[in-house]
Amino acid sequence: MTTLIQLFRWVLLKFILAGLIACLGLGAYALWLFQRDSADFDLRRNERMTSLAGKRHELQRALEGVNRRREETATELTAEDAQALQASKVIATLHDLESTWDRFIGNPAQQKANAEQIKRMEEVRDLAQAKQAALKEGATRLVWERDGLELELRRVEEQIAFAEEHKSAVGYYLTLAWERTGWAVTALLAVYAMGLLMFAPRPRSE
C-alpha cells in the first residue's frame, strides 16, 4: 500500500512539474506576443476595435444587400411562375378547342389564328421557364453568399467580444497565447501523462 502511495505521489509530482513548465512556456509566448506588438496596448486595442467595427458594418450592409436581392429574386420567381402557368392554361384551352371536325371542316382562318396563338404562348411559357431556371440558380448562389457573410460576421463579432472582454494587456495576451497554442499544450500534457503511466517505476515484490 505504501509503495502505491509513493508511486501516486511520484506521478502527481511529475505531472505538476510538467504543468508548471507548460504555464511558463505559455507565459513566455504571451510575453513574446506583447513585445512583438510593441505599440501602446490601449492605442492598438482602440485601433483594432475601430477596424473591427468598420468591418462589421461592411458585412452587415453586404448581408442586407444579399437579403434584399433574395427577396427580389423570390418576387421575380413568383411572377415568372404565374406567367408560365397562365401560358400553359391558354395553350391547353386552345388545344381543347381543336377537334377532328374543326380540323377538316372548321374555319381555316380561325384554325390558323389558334395555331399562331399556341406558338406564341409556347414561346412565352418556354421563356418564363428559362428565366425561372436562371433565377433559381441565382437564388442558390445568393444563399451561399449569405452563409459566407454570416460566418464572417460571426467571426468578427467574436473578435469584438474578445477585445471588449480583455481590456488589460496581461489578460489579453495570455488568452491569445492560450487560444493559439492551447490545443498543442493539452496534447503534449496528455502524451506526457501517458508516458508517466507507462514508464513509472513498478512496485517491487517483497
Summary of the structure (lengths in Angstrom):
residues: 206
radius of gyration: 36.2
end to end distance: 12.4
largest distance: 120.3
contacts: 511
relative contact order: 0.14
helix: 91%
strand: 0%
